[in-house]
Amino acid sequence: MADLVSSGQEAASEQDKVQEVILTTLPAKCFDVILTHGPRGEYTRNHRHEGTCRAVVNLWRQAQIRTGQLWMFAYQDGRGKHLPQAERHADRREQLSPEVCVWKHQLVRQCYGLHKGGWQVLAAPSVEAFWCFDEADAAWEWLRREARPR
Protein backbone atom coordinates (compact mmCIF):
# COMPACT_ATOMS: atom_id res chain seq x y z
CA MET A 1 0.00 0.00 0.00
CA ALA A 2 1.42 3.36 -1.02
CA ASP A 3 5.02 3.48 0.23
CA LEU A 4 4.65 0.69 2.80
CA VAL A 5 6.37 -2.54 1.88
CA SER A 6 4.32 -5.55 2.91
CA SER A 7 6.06 -8.57 4.34
CA GLY A 8 2.74 -10.10 5.35
CA GLN A 9 3.91 -10.06 9.00
CA GLU A 10 3.29 -6.45 10.07
CA ALA A 11 2.70 -5.77 13.75
CA ALA A 12 -0.33 -4.03 15.17
CA SER A 13 2.04 -1.30 16.40
CA GLU A 14 2.19 0.02 12.83
CA GLN A 15 -1.47 1.09 13.02
CA ASP A 16 -0.67 4.81 13.25
CA LYS A 17 1.63 4.62 10.22
CA VAL A 18 -1.01 2.80 8.18
CA GLN A 19 -3.63 5.41 9.12
CA GLU A 20 -1.22 8.22 8.23
CA VAL A 21 -0.51 6.68 4.82
CA ILE A 22 -4.23 6.27 4.16
CA LEU A 23 -4.95 9.89 5.04
CA THR A 24 -2.05 11.30 3.02
CA THR A 25 -2.71 9.07 0.00
CA LEU A 26 -6.45 9.60 -0.39
CA PRO A 27 -7.39 12.29 -2.93
CA ALA A 28 -10.39 13.28 -0.76
CA LYS A 29 -11.80 12.50 2.67
CA CYS A 30 -15.47 12.02 1.75
CA PHE A 31 -16.80 9.14 -0.37
CA ASP A 32 -20.06 7.46 -1.31
CA VAL A 33 -18.57 3.97 -0.82
CA ILE A 34 -15.19 2.79 0.45
CA LEU A 35 -13.96 -0.74 -0.34
CA THR A 36 -11.26 -2.16 1.90
CA HIS A 37 -9.69 -5.39 3.04
CA GLY A 38 -11.56 -7.67 5.41
CA PRO A 39 -10.64 -8.44 9.02
CA ARG A 40 -9.00 -11.74 8.09
CA GLY A 41 -7.09 -10.31 5.15
CA GLU A 42 -8.75 -12.22 2.26
CA TYR A 43 -6.38 -15.10 2.84
CA THR A 44 -4.92 -16.51 6.00
CA ARG A 45 -2.79 -14.09 7.97
CA ASN A 46 -1.97 -11.18 5.73
CA HIS A 47 -1.25 -8.75 8.54
CA ARG A 48 -1.04 -5.71 6.25
CA HIS A 49 -4.54 -6.40 4.89
CA GLU A 50 -5.89 -6.98 8.41
CA GLY A 51 -4.24 -3.78 9.66
CA THR A 52 -5.57 -1.80 6.71
CA CYS A 53 -9.09 -2.98 7.53
CA ARG A 54 -8.72 -1.87 11.16
CA ALA A 55 -7.20 1.45 10.13
CA VAL A 56 -9.98 2.29 7.67
CA VAL A 57 -12.73 1.43 10.16
CA ASN A 58 -10.96 3.38 12.91
CA LEU A 59 -10.56 6.45 10.67
CA TRP A 60 -14.26 6.25 9.82
CA ARG A 61 -15.19 6.03 13.52
CA GLN A 62 -13.02 9.08 14.23
CA ALA A 63 -14.66 10.97 11.32
CA GLN A 64 -11.27 11.49 9.68
CA ILE A 65 -12.78 9.92 6.57
CA ARG A 66 -16.47 9.97 5.71
CA THR A 67 -18.49 7.54 3.66
CA GLY A 68 -22.09 6.53 3.16
CA GLN A 69 -21.07 2.86 3.06
CA LEU A 70 -18.04 0.75 3.83
CA TRP A 71 -17.59 -2.58 2.06
CA MET A 72 -15.00 -5.08 3.31
CA PHE A 73 -13.87 -7.92 1.08
CA ALA A 74 -15.48 -11.16 2.28
CA TYR A 75 -13.32 -14.14 1.37
CA GLN A 76 -12.07 -17.23 3.17
CA ASP A 77 -9.42 -19.78 2.31
CA GLY A 78 -10.11 -22.61 4.74
CA ARG A 79 -7.12 -21.48 6.82
CA GLY A 80 -4.83 -21.77 3.85
CA LYS A 81 -6.23 -25.05 2.52
CA HIS A 82 -7.52 -23.58 -0.76
CA LEU A 83 -7.50 -20.38 -2.79
CA PRO A 84 -9.69 -17.55 -1.45
CA GLN A 85 -13.40 -17.98 -2.13
CA ALA A 86 -16.34 -15.66 -1.61
CA GLU A 87 -17.98 -16.06 1.79
CA ARG A 88 -21.34 -17.80 1.29
CA HIS A 89 -23.14 -15.51 3.74
CA ALA A 90 -21.58 -12.21 2.69
CA ASP A 91 -23.90 -9.20 2.55
CA ARG A 92 -23.19 -8.71 -1.14
CA ARG A 93 -22.03 -11.25 -3.75
CA GLU A 94 -21.46 -10.55 -7.43
CA GLN A 95 -20.61 -13.13 -10.10
CA LEU A 96 -18.24 -11.43 -12.52
CA SER A 97 -18.77 -11.87 -16.25
CA PRO A 98 -16.07 -13.76 -18.17
CA GLU A 99 -14.97 -10.46 -19.75
CA VAL A 100 -14.59 -8.77 -16.36
CA CYS A 101 -12.65 -11.79 -15.02
CA VAL A 102 -10.17 -11.50 -17.90
CA TRP A 103 -9.79 -7.77 -17.25
CA LYS A 104 -9.37 -8.38 -13.49
CA HIS A 105 -6.63 -10.98 -14.06
CA GLN A 106 -4.83 -8.67 -16.50
CA LEU A 107 -4.98 -5.87 -13.94
CA VAL A 108 -3.62 -8.09 -11.17
CA ARG A 109 -0.80 -9.31 -13.44
CA GLN A 110 0.13 -5.75 -14.38
CA CYS A 111 0.01 -4.46 -10.79
CA TYR A 112 2.11 -7.29 -9.39
CA GLY A 113 4.21 -7.99 -12.49
CA LEU A 114 3.19 -11.65 -12.45
CA HIS A 115 2.65 -14.29 -15.10
CA LYS A 116 -0.74 -15.97 -15.62
CA GLY A 117 0.07 -18.68 -13.09
CA GLY A 118 1.12 -16.24 -10.33
CA TRP A 119 -0.51 -16.76 -6.94
CA GLN A 120 -2.30 -13.39 -6.87
CA VAL A 121 -3.76 -14.11 -10.32
CA LEU A 122 -4.92 -17.58 -9.30
CA ALA A 123 -6.32 -16.18 -6.05
CA ALA A 124 -8.47 -13.54 -7.80
CA PRO A 125 -11.93 -15.15 -7.59
CA SER A 126 -14.69 -14.79 -10.17
CA VAL A 127 -17.19 -14.00 -7.42
CA GLU A 128 -16.72 -10.75 -5.50
CA ALA A 129 -18.11 -10.69 -1.97
CA PHE A 130 -18.39 -7.96 0.64
CA TRP A 131 -19.50 -7.30 4.20
CA CYS A 132 -21.40 -3.98 3.96
CA PHE A 133 -21.88 -1.29 6.62
CA ASP A 134 -23.78 2.00 6.81
CA GLU A 135 -22.48 3.03 10.25
CA ALA A 136 -18.93 3.18 11.59
CA ASP A 137 -19.81 1.86 15.06
CA ALA A 138 -21.57 -1.17 13.57
CA ALA A 139 -18.51 -1.89 11.41
CA TRP A 140 -16.22 -1.54 14.45
CA GLU A 141 -18.28 -3.93 16.60
CA TRP A 142 -18.50 -6.47 13.78
CA LEU A 143 -14.76 -6.14 13.16
CA ARG A 144 -13.96 -6.79 16.81
CA ARG A 145 -15.98 -10.02 16.72
CA GLU A 146 -14.74 -11.25 13.34
CA ALA A 147 -11.06 -10.48 13.75
CA ARG A 148 -10.69 -12.98 16.59
CA PRO A 149 -8.77 -16.12 15.63
CA ARG A 150 -11.02 -19.06 14.79
C-alpha angles and dihedrals in degrees: 000000000000107000096341114108111218119220091170089240103080118154125236087243088077091068094107092051092050091050091048092051091049093051095046094044100048114096090215139008100225124067141166092225132005120199117201143159120287127248093261095046100245090275131036115299108345095158094190091056091046091048092048090054091051092045094051093048091046092050089050091050090050090049091238087126125027130207139160090222139012119206120193120197109255111207136134132193103194089256091304097318095116142006116287114283132188113269108252093223099042117140091240129024126179126186106215119224117246089252092053091047090055091049091047092052091048090051093049091048092050094046094048098030091235135148122241092271095051116129096243090052093049090045094054101102125213090228117066116206133185143183104223129208135183096186130050095219092053090051091049094050092046090047092052091054097042099044092065114108113261 
